Amino acid sequence: MAGIKLDPDRTIGTVDRKIFGQFIEHLGRCIYGGVFEEGSPLSDPRGFRRDVLEAARGLRVPVLRWPGGNFVSGYHWTDGIGPVERRPRRMELAWHAEESNRFGTDEFIEYCRELRAEPYICVNMGTGTMDEARAWVEYCNGTGNTYWANLRRENGHPEPYNVRYWGLGNEMYGSWQIGALSAEDYVKKAREFAKVMLWTDPSIELVGCGHNGLSEWDRTVLEGLAPLVRYHSIHIYTGSDDHYTNVFQAHQAERALDACRAMIDLVRYNQRIEHPIHVAYDEWNVWFRARSAESALEERYTLSDALAVSTYLNGFIRHCDTVKLANLAQMVNVIAPIFTSPEGLFLQTIYHPLRIFAEHSLSLALDAHVECETREVADQPGAMKMVSDLGPFKLLDVSATRDEAGRELTIAVVNRDAERDIPAVVSLADRCFEGNAHAWEVNGPDVSAVNSFERPDAVGVTERTVRADGQRLEHTFPAHSLTVLRAGLSG
């Protein structure tokens, strides 16, 4: 029998709810036909899809990143403000599309307000200028009698938007990016952007454009931007048709977080930087099937993918002192948990762990000790990330959190075995369970199960009560499942 041992007083850090963030980009049907569909009977008078809003609210989105992504490196934000009928229609080079500019800054901020999410804007460091970026900050946050603040008021928004989080470009290291730069050239350019943006509003928090948390690019950028930024971004996607490779690849994120944390600590020490710098893992997901622009990146997710997403989230909680902001890419249609048609939507498999973690994770992460069977995995040909050197992997992947008062406990357990149930004992040190636990289980018939318009609940959530007795809770975690247990603590 497996064992999960927890000491509610052995905390490892504070969980920032911004790790449950989302991302929307002008790509495929993410915005147009996703969050925003003018003229649809499913939309409100502003063009926001009501059904999408309801589903997105279920994710309790704390922060929403926009407008890209690769899109941002050719995007001029002034095209997307003012009267909609006067906005220019542009050729869009990142994804070989056309951009109507009918959804712009003001619409994005209003959408964030509907979700009660903090806006996070990434600026154009490809074709954009530092003056354009500075003006965007003034338009959003300006309070004075100045041109851009007054233009916001003329556009019907008298109060400042108070956008706190601003990204200094997107994936500027990549040849696919408009205006790609070397790390040294990026630092020179980003420092100047950062200066004028901070001079415009010293309260904003800047996100430097990192790579994968493991590269020379990351080291160079951190050394150059540490005095100016509060976050360093990393992007890693994973995925494989082999179930075990798929679920174990998510541990690549933890390797990256460990390496990036070490770089940050060294740079702060060497430069005597007093302010904290954390990781913004502002693009992450399972993504390996629909990778071409022709596919519109409309990935269809399996139960295996949902378990991989659950493993990512457990990893973020285990590394809560490092990662304080994360954005799943993306929220609707494009590699997304919400999938729409003109007539409605269904929730992809990955929606369920995202919702349950956001709803039930508590504020302090605990150091969970897990004893269970392990499994090796061989790297698969063509797999996006190699992981064999990180093994062997425990079949049960676990994170645990409690509230500040020490009265509630949440345990997230992913059974990644494709075939076998795993019985386990959860035991507490020096505390007792107060009553029984409530369990939410994400599961389906097998790891290849997918949701669709025809079968929207092939993978779904079941709820049950799990008996707890004093310091022990026994539960059999079903094959290929995520189980989130929530219980009171006494003593």
LINSUL-V405273 format. One record per backbone hydrogen bond with DSSP energy under -0.5 kcal/mol. NH is the residue of the N-H (numbers start at 1). CO is the residue of the C=O. Records with the same first field share a line. If there is no record, write none. Layout:
# LINSUL-V405273
NH->CO / CO
This chain:
# LINSUL-V405273
2->423
3->371
4->425
5->369
6->427
8->6
10->7
11->9
12->365
13->365
15->363
16->14
17->15
19->16
20->17
21->18 / 326
22->63
23->328
24->65
26->67
27->25
30->27
33->31 / 36
34->31 / 36
35->30
36->31
37->47
40->37
43->40
44->48
47->44
49->35
50->42
51->42
53->49
54->50
55->51
56->52
57->53
58->54
59->56
60->57
61->56
64->118
65->22
66->120
72->69
73->70
74->71
75->72
77->75
79->76
80->77
81->78
86->83
87->84
90->88 / 99
92->97
93->91
97->92
99->90
100->98
104->102
108->104
109->105
110->106
111->107
112->108
113->109
114->110
115->111
116->112
117->112
118->62
120->64
121->165
122->66
123->167
125->123
127->73
133->129
134->130
135->131
136->132
137->133
138->134
139->135
140->136
141->137
142->138
146->144
150->146
151->147
152->148
153->149
154->150
155->151
156->153
157->152
161->140
162->140
164->162
165->119
166->205
167->121
168->207
169->167
174->171
177->174
180->177
181->172
186->182
187->183
188->184
189->185
190->186
191->187
192->188
193->189
194->190
195->191
196->192
197->193
198->194
199->195
200->196
201->197
204->201
205->164
207->166
208->206 / 231
210->208
219->215
220->216
221->217
222->218
223->219
224->220
225->221
226->222
228->225
229->225
230->206
231->206
232->278
233->208
234->280
235->211
236->283
238->285
243->241
246->242
247->243
248->244
249->245
250->246
251->248
252->249
253->250
254->250
255->251
256->252
257->253
258->254
259->255
260->256
261->257
262->258
263->259
264->260
265->261
266->262
267->263
268->264
269->265
270->266
271->267
272->268 / 269
273->268
274->272
278->230
279->322
280->232
281->279 / 325
282->280
283->234
284->327
285->236
287->238 / 285
291->289
295->292
296->293
297->292
298->295
299->297
301->299
303->449
304->447
306->302
307->303
308->304
309->305
310->306
311->307
312->308
313->309
314->310
315->311
316->312
317->313
318->314
319->315
320->317
322->319
323->319
324->279 / 322
325->279
326->18
327->281
328->21
329->284
330->23 / 328
331->23
333->338
334->332
335->297 / 333
337->330
338->331
339->346
341->344
344->341
346->339
348->337 / 346
351->348
352->348 / 349
353->349
354->350
355->351
356->352
357->353
358->354
359->355
360->356
361->357
364->402
365->13
366->400
367->10
368->366
369->5
370->368
371->3
372->370
375->393
383->380
384->239
390->387
391->387 / 388
393->375
395->373
397->395 / 414
399->412
400->366
401->410
402->364
403->408
406->403
409->487
410->401
411->485
412->399
413->411 / 483
414->397
415->413 / 481
416->395 / 414
422->477
424->475
425->2
426->473
427->4 / 425
428->471
429->6
430->428
432->490
433->470
434->488
435->433
437->466
438->486
439->464
440->484
441->462
442->482
443->441 / 460
449->446
451->301
452->455
458->455
460->443 / 458
462->441
464->439
466->437
469->472
472->469
473->426
474->467
475->424
477->422 / 475
478->476
480->417
481->415 / 478
482->442
483->413
484->440
485->411 / 483
486->438
487->409
488->434
489->407
490->432
